[in-house]
């Protein structure tokens, strides 16, 4: 009888493992929707409102905002891609908004949950008529990331004298990201892994090295990892810091492969021109400063010697909406699927 019970337990455990594997393989289904980002773009009701481009596309000056931002991207691209480009107008960058939703099948049915939104660049060579695929990952934004940083992290440190990170902070988000980039949906649409380009941390110090990449520019080293670096490492991403030619501050490039070998020069230029433009608009104190970073660089949002772009941007609104959308993720994703997500996360293996 005892042997029979033990055998039944082994069978039950095997079934549990198989059910979990089925959940990993079949229950998380990703859907990708593409929307053109041009001067006629209107954010949909499902767009994350904290996304930089959605913020620009609201209000009385929405069309002029978008037009100015897109012109900045194209001008910067042509300035960096200057070879055989004497008039500085050979290339045109087209932007796609990629919205990723995730469907979870459970006994209550299937639900499409908004997960990630990014920009993908496409490059038009006006001289040859060729369309060149760019890079996805620009303006990376995520509902779960909003929850982690704007809800979970804040609540964890509420009324505490010493700042600390919650246990397993970023684990679920990292595994969801890995699940997506290794999914058939991603592989059907993209040939290379994303590059996520962000601002440098305003509470870290950066030292310029002697290494200069022909496109990315001078490499900088950070004095210590930031919370964001640790968070993105759980997504399987490493970080390097570069300041491109004629930029005034380095940017953080998060990547999973070889940043210097896996991407074309034009692809890298498309990410630089796109993200530097948004950083000039969003953080002009750092990226539109009137003087460039030195060998030792300490970014500061309190820096006063900077210029404003001709684009209206409500930074205060963006911070407020991050909290609102973190709550949305908590109410519609984290809490309703808590037990399923915990089981999936505990057993997730690529």
C-alpha positions in Angstrom: 0.0 0.0 0.0 2.8 2.4 0.9 4.6 1.7 -2.4 1.3 2.4 -4.2 0.9 5.8 -2.5 4.4 6.8 -3.3 3.9 5.8 -6.9 0.7 7.9 -7.0 2.6 10.8 -5.5 5.3 10.5 -8.2 2.6 10.4 -10.9 0.9 13.4 -9.4 4.2 15.4 -9.2 4.9 14.5 -12.8 1.5 15.7 -13.9 2.1 19.0 -11.9 5.4 19.5 -13.8 3.7 18.7 -17.1 0.9 21.1 -16.3 3.3 23.9 -15.4 5.3 23.3 -18.6 2.0 23.5 -20.6 1.3 26.8 -18.9 4.7 28.1 -19.9 4.4 26.8 -23.5 0.7 27.3 -24.2 -1.0 29.6 -21.8 1.1 32.7 -22.3 0.4 33.8 -25.9 1.9 37.1 -27.1 0.2 39.3 -29.7 2.0 42.2 -31.4 0.3 45.2 -33.0 2.1 47.8 -35.0 1.1 51.5 -35.3 2.9 54.1 -37.4 4.3 57.0 -35.4 4.1 60.1 -37.6 2.7 63.6 -37.2 -0.9 62.3 -37.5 -0.5 59.8 -34.7 -3.2 59.8 -32.0 -2.6 57.6 -28.9 -5.2 54.8 -28.6 -7.0 54.0 -25.4 -4.8 51.0 -24.9 -1.5 53.0 -25.2 0.6 53.5 -22.0 0.1 57.2 -21.4 3.5 57.5 -19.8 5.2 56.5 -23.0 7.2 59.5 -24.2 5.7 59.6 -27.7 2.1 59.4 -26.3 2.8 62.4 -24.1 3.9 64.4 -27.1 0.8 63.5 -29.1 -1.7 65.2 -26.8 -2.8 68.8 -26.4 -3.2 71.8 -28.7 0.4 71.5 -30.1 0.3 67.7 -30.6 0.9 67.7 -34.4 3.7 70.4 -34.2 5.3 68.5 -31.3 5.4 65.3 -33.3 6.6 67.0 -36.4 9.5 68.7 -34.5 10.5 65.5 -32.7 10.6 63.5 -36.0 12.6 66.3 -37.7 15.1 66.2 -34.8 15.4 62.4 -35.2 16.0 62.6 -39.0 18.5 65.5 -38.7 20.5 63.7 -36.1 20.5 60.5 -38.1 21.8 62.2 -41.2 24.5 64.0 -39.1 25.8 60.7 -37.8 25.4 58.8 -41.1 27.4 61.4 -43.0 29.4 59.2 -45.4 28.3 59.6 -49.0 25.6 62.0 -47.7 26.8 65.5 -48.7 23.5 67.3 -48.3 22.6 65.5 -45.0 19.2 64.3 -46.3 19.9 60.8 -47.7 18.1 58.9 -45.0 14.6 59.0 -43.5 13.7 57.3 -40.3 10.2 55.7 -40.0 9.0 54.7 -36.5 6.6 51.9 -35.6 4.9 51.7 -32.2 4.9 48.0 -31.2 2.3 47.1 -28.6 2.6 43.7 -27.0 -0.3 42.0 -25.2 -0.2 38.7 -23.4 -3.1 36.3 -23.2 -3.4 34.1 -20.2 -5.7 31.0 -20.4 -7.3 30.0 -17.1 -10.6 28.6 -16.0 -12.1 32.1 -16.2 -11.2 32.4 -19.9 -8.7 34.2 -22.0 -7.6 37.8 -21.2 -5.5 40.1 -23.3 -3.3 42.0 -20.9 -1.1 45.0 -22.1 2.5 44.2 -21.3 5.1 46.1 -23.3 5.4 49.0 -25.7 8.4 50.0 -27.7 9.4 51.8 -30.9 11.1 50.1 -33.8 13.1 52.0 -36.4 13.0 51.5 -40.1 15.4 53.4 -42.4 14.7 54.6 -45.9 17.7 55.2 -48.1 16.5 57.8 -50.5 19.5 57.4 -52.8 18.9 53.6 -53.4 15.3 53.4 -52.5 16.2 50.6 -50.1 14.3 50.1 -46.8 16.6 49.0 -44.1 15.4 47.3 -40.9 16.4 49.2 -37.8 16.3 48.1 -34.1 13.4 47.5 -31.7 13.5 48.5 -28.0 13.5 52.3 -28.3 11.3 54.0 -25.7 10.9 50.7 -23.8 8.0 50.8 -21.4 6.2 48.1 -19.4 3.2 48.0 -17.1 4.9 45.5 -14.7 7.9 47.8 -14.6 5.6 50.7 -13.6 4.2 48.5 -10.9 7.6 47.4 -9.6 9.1 50.9 -9.4 6.0 53.1 -8.7 4.0 50.9 -6.4 6.0 47.9 -5.0 9.3 49.7 -4.4 7.6 52.8 -2.9 5.4 50.7 -0.6 8.3 48.6 0.5 10.3 51.7 1.7 7.4 53.6 3.2 8.2 54.9 6.7 11.6 53.3 6.6 14.8 55.1 7.5 17.0 53.0 5.2 16.3 52.4 1.6 16.2 48.7 0.5 15.1 46.6 -2.4 12.2 44.0 -2.0 13.1 40.4 -2.1 13.0 39.0 -5.7 12.5 42.5 -7.1 12.2 42.3 -10.9 12.2 38.5 -11.1 8.7 38.3 -12.6 9.3 41.1 -15.0 12.6 39.7 -16.2 11.1 36.3 -16.9 8.1 37.8 -18.8 10.5 39.8 -20.9 12.7 36.7 -21.6 9.6 34.7 -22.4 8.5 37.3 -25.0 11.9 37.7 -26.7 12.2 33.9 -27.0 8.6 33.5 -28.2 7.6 32.6 -31.7 5.8 36.0 -31.9 9.1 37.8 -31.5 11.1 35.6 -33.7 8.5 35.9 -36.5 8.9 39.7 -36.5 12.5 40.4 -35.6 15.9 39.1 -36.7 17.9 40.6 -33.8 17.5 41.2 -30.1 16.3 44.6 -28.8 18.5 47.4 -27.6 17.0 49.4 -24.8 18.6 52.8 -24.6 18.0 54.9 -21.4 19.3 57.9 -19.7 22.3 57.6 -17.4 21.6 57.6 -13.7 21.6 61.0 -12.0 23.2 59.6 -8.8 26.1 57.8 -10.4 29.5 59.0 -11.6 30.8 58.1 -15.1 34.5 58.0 -16.3 35.4 58.3 -19.9 37.7 55.6 -21.3 40.1 55.8 -24.3 38.0 53.5 -26.3 36.0 55.2 -29.1 33.5 53.3 -31.3 33.0 54.7 -34.8 29.2 55.1 -34.2 28.6 54.8 -30.5 31.4 57.2 -29.6 33.5 57.3 -26.4 32.8 54.6 -23.9 32.2 55.5 -20.2 32.4 53.3 -17.1 29.9 53.6 -14.2 31.2 53.7 -10.7 28.6 51.2 -9.4 25.5 49.4 -10.6 22.2 51.2 -10.3 18.8 49.7 -9.4 17.8 49.9 -13.1 21.0 48.0 -14.1 20.2 45.2 -11.6 16.6 45.2 -12.7 17.5 44.9 -16.4 20.1 42.2 -15.6 17.1 40.0 -14.6 15.9 40.5 -18.2 19.1 39.0 -19.4 20.5 42.4 -20.4 24.0 43.8 -19.9 24.8 47.5 -20.0 27.5 49.7 -21.6 27.7 53.5 -21.7 28.6 55.5 -24.7 28.6 59.2 -25.7 28.1 59.5 -29.5 29.9 62.2 -31.6 28.5 65.7 -30.9 26.4 64.4 -27.9 26.8 66.1 -24.6 26.2 63.1 -22.3 26.6 59.3 -22.4 23.6 57.0 -22.7 23.0 53.6 -21.3 22.7 50.8 -23.9 21.1 47.6 -22.5 21.6 44.5 -24.7 21.7 40.8 -24.5 24.3 39.9 -27.2 27.4 41.7 -28.5 26.6 45.4 -28.7 29.5 46.1 -31.0 29.1 43.1 -33.4 25.5 42.2 -33.6 24.1 45.4 -35.1 24.7 47.4 -38.3 26.1 51.0 -38.1 22.8 52.3 -39.5 20.8 50.3 -37.0 22.8 51.8 -34.1 22.5 55.3 -35.5 18.7 54.8 -35.7 18.6 54.0 -32.0 20.9 56.8 -31.0 19.1 59.5 -33.1 15.7 58.3 -31.8 16.6 58.0 -28.1 18.8 61.1 -27.9 15.9 63.2 -29.4 13.5 62.0 -26.7 16.1 62.5 -24.0 16.7 66.1 -25.2 13.0 66.7 -24.8 12.5 64.7 -21.6 15.8 65.5 -19.8 17.2 68.7 -21.3 19.3 69.4 -18.2 21.4 66.3 -19.1 21.0 65.8 -22.9 20.5 69.3 -24.1 23.1 70.9 -21.9 25.2 73.7 -23.4 28.4 72.0 -22.4 29.5 68.4 -22.9 30.4 65.8 -20.3 34.1 65.7 -19.3 36.3 62.8 -18.5 34.6 62.4 -15.1 30.8 63.1 -15.4 28.1 63.4 -12.8 24.6 63.9 -14.4 22.2 66.2 -12.7 18.6 67.2 -13.3 19.4 70.4 -11.3 21.8 71.6 -14.0 20.7 75.0 -15.2 22.9 75.7 -18.3 20.8 74.0 -20.9 18.5 74.8 -23.9 14.9 73.8 -24.4 13.7 72.1 -27.6 10.6 73.3 -29.5 8.6 70.5 -28.1 6.1 70.7 -25.2 6.5 68.0 -22.7 4.8 67.5 -19.3 7.3 65.7 -17.2 5.2 66.1 -14.0 2.2 64.4 -15.8 4.4 61.6 -16.8 5.5 60.8 -13.2 1.9 60.9 -12.0 0.7 58.6 -14.8 3.4 56.1 -14.0 1.8 55.6 -10.6 -1.7 55.3 -12.1 -0.5 52.7 -14.6 1.4 50.8 -11.9 -1.9 50.5 -10.0 -3.6 49.4 -13.3 -1.0 46.6 -13.6 -1.6 45.6 -9.9 -5.4 45.5 -10.3 -5.6 43.8 -13.7 -2.6 41.6 -13.7 -0.6 41.1 -10.5 -3.5 40.5 -8.1 -5.9 38.5 -10.3 -3.2 36.1 -11.5 -1.0 36.0 -8.4 -1.0 32.3 -7.8 -0.6 31.4 -11.5 2.2 33.9 -12.0 4.0 32.6 -8.9 3.8 29.0 -10.1 4.9 30.0 -13.6 7.8 32.2 -12.3 9.0 29.4 -10.0 9.2 26.9 -12.8 10.2 29.2 -15.7 13.2 27.8 -17.6 14.3 28.9 -21.1 
